[in-house]
């Protein structure tokens, strides 16, 4: 059976959330620095 979806674990969700938070912070800082010009 192809296309079988494995349920992500809680740890995987937590890791993903942390990663997204980091990306958001970096993006926000980047936008702030470009606005200063």
OpenMM code with the backbone's topology and positions (N, CA, C; nanometers):
from openmm import Vec3, app, unit

residues = "UNK UNK UNK UNK UNK UNK UNK UNK UNK UNK UNK UNK UNK UNK UNK UNK UNK UNK UNK UNK UNK UNK UNK UNK UNK UNK UNK UNK UNK UNK UNK UNK UNK UNK UNK UNK UNK".split()
positions = [
    Vec3(0.0839, -0.1212, 0.0000),
    Vec3(0.0000, 0.0000, 0.0000),
    Vec3(0.0867, 0.1252, 0.0000),
    Vec3(0.0785, 0.2026, -0.1066),
    Vec3(0.1560, 0.3268, -0.1003),
    Vec3(0.0689, 0.4415, -0.0511),
    Vec3(0.1325, 0.5485, -0.0102),
    Vec3(0.0582, 0.6624, 0.0422),
    Vec3(0.0105, 0.6420, 0.1839),
    Vec3(0.0717, 0.5477, 0.2541),
    Vec3(0.0349, 0.5241, 0.3937),
    Vec3(0.0942, 0.6338, 0.4808),
    Vec3(0.0102, 0.6938, 0.5640),
    Vec3(0.0569, 0.8045, 0.6476),
    Vec3(0.0792, 0.7565, 0.7891),
    Vec3(0.2031, 0.7773, 0.8375),
    Vec3(0.2351, 0.7408, 0.9745),
    Vec3(0.1998, 0.8583, 1.0640),
    Vec3(0.1417, 0.8279, 1.1793),
    Vec3(0.1070, 0.9350, 1.2733),
    Vec3(0.2338, 0.9934, 1.3337),
    Vec3(0.2513, 1.1254, 1.3229),
    Vec3(0.3687, 1.1862, 1.3869),
    Vec3(0.3551, 1.1800, 1.5384),
    Vec3(0.4670, 1.1638, 1.6047),
    Vec3(0.4639, 1.1575, 1.7507),
    Vec3(0.4601, 1.2977, 1.8098),
    Vec3(0.4290, 1.3057, 1.9384),
    Vec3(0.4255, 1.4344, 2.0078),
    Vec3(0.5616, 1.5032, 1.9976),
    Vec3(0.6683, 1.4258, 2.0130),
    Vec3(0.8033, 1.4820, 2.0055),
    Vec3(0.8279, 1.5461, 1.8692),
    Vec3(0.7778, 1.4819, 1.7645),
    Vec3(0.7953, 1.5367, 1.6300),
    Vec3(0.7186, 1.6674, 1.6143),
    Vec3(0.5977, 1.6720, 1.6698),
    Vec3(0.5202, 1.7960, 1.6648),
    Vec3(0.5935, 1.9079, 1.7375),
    Vec3(0.6441, 1.8759, 1.8573),
    Vec3(0.7152, 1.9763, 1.9371),
    Vec3(0.8359, 2.0282, 1.8622),
    Vec3(0.9103, 1.9370, 1.7998),
    Vec3(1.0291, 1.9760, 1.7248),
    Vec3(0.9908, 2.0683, 1.6101),
    Vec3(0.8851, 2.0334, 1.5392),
    Vec3(0.8395, 2.1123, 1.4252),
    Vec3(0.7962, 2.2515, 1.4692),
    Vec3(0.7253, 2.2591, 1.5808),
    Vec3(0.6797, 2.3880, 1.6330),
    Vec3(0.7987, 2.4761, 1.6687),
    Vec3(0.8988, 2.4181, 1.7349),
    Vec3(1.0186, 2.4942, 1.7707),
    Vec3(1.0884, 2.5473, 1.6460),
    Vec3(1.0955, 2.4621, 1.5437),
    Vec3(1.1618, 2.5013, 1.4194),
    Vec3(1.0883, 2.6182, 1.3536),
    Vec3(0.9558, 2.6102, 1.3518),
    Vec3(0.8764, 2.7167, 1.2919),
    Vec3(0.8896, 2.8469, 1.3692),
    Vec3(0.8956, 2.8361, 1.5023),
    Vec3(0.9138, 2.9560, 1.5850),
    Vec3(1.0446, 3.0240, 1.5506),
    Vec3(1.1502, 2.9429, 1.5373),
    Vec3(1.2812, 2.9966, 1.5035),
    Vec3(1.2761, 3.0679, 1.3685),
    Vec3(1.2117, 3.0048, 1.2709),
    Vec3(1.1999, 3.0644, 1.1380),
    Vec3(1.1250, 3.1964, 1.1443),
    Vec3(1.0181, 3.2009, 1.2235),
    Vec3(0.9408, 3.3240, 1.2376),
    Vec3(1.0255, 3.4355, 1.2956),
    Vec3(1.1037, 3.4028, 1.3988),
    Vec3(1.1906, 3.5022, 1.4617),
    Vec3(1.2904, 3.5576, 1.3601),
    Vec3(1.3538, 3.4673, 1.2847),
    Vec3(1.4531, 3.5097, 1.1868),
    Vec3(1.3901, 3.5972, 1.0794),
    Vec3(1.2717, 3.5578, 1.0340),
    Vec3(1.2018, 3.6334, 0.9308),
    Vec3(1.1654, 3.7723, 0.9815),
    Vec3(1.1181, 3.7792, 1.1054),
    Vec3(1.0790, 3.9067, 1.1649),
    Vec3(1.2000, 3.9993, 1.1758),
    Vec3(1.3116, 3.9424, 1.2223),
    Vec3(1.4338, 4.0220, 1.2345),
    Vec3(1.4794, 4.0723, 1.0974),
    Vec3(1.4698, 3.9854, 0.9987),
    Vec3(1.5104, 4.0225, 0.8633),
    Vec3(1.4242, 4.1366, 0.8102),
    Vec3(1.2936, 4.1249, 0.8270),
    Vec3(1.2035, 4.2296, 0.7795),
    Vec3(1.2289, 4.3612, 0.8513),
    Vec3(1.2536, 4.3528, 0.9817),
    Vec3(1.2826, 4.4733, 1.0592),
    Vec3(1.4077, 4.5421, 1.0068),
    Vec3(1.5092, 4.4634, 0.9761),
    Vec3(1.6355, 4.5218, 0.9302),
    Vec3(1.6202, 4.5846, 0.7916),
    Vec3(1.5325, 4.5306, 0.7081),
    Vec3(1.5141, 4.5881, 0.5744),
    Vec3(1.4293, 4.7150, 0.5814),
    Vec3(1.3413, 4.7243, 0.6795),
    Vec3(1.2562, 4.8429, 0.6922),
    Vec3(1.3344, 4.9668, 0.7322),
    Vec3(1.4493, 4.9475, 0.7980),
    Vec3(1.5251, 5.0613, 0.8500),
    Vec3(1.5866, 5.1494, 0.7424),
    Vec3(1.5969, 5.0980, 0.6213),
    Vec3(1.6633, 5.1746, 0.5149),
    Vec3(1.5880, 5.3025, 0.4798),
] * unit.nanometer
topology = app.Topology()
chain = topology.addChain("A")
for resn in residues:
    res = topology.addResidue(resn, chain)
    for name in ("N", "CA", "C"):
        topology.addAtom(name, app.Element.getBySymbol(name[0]), res)
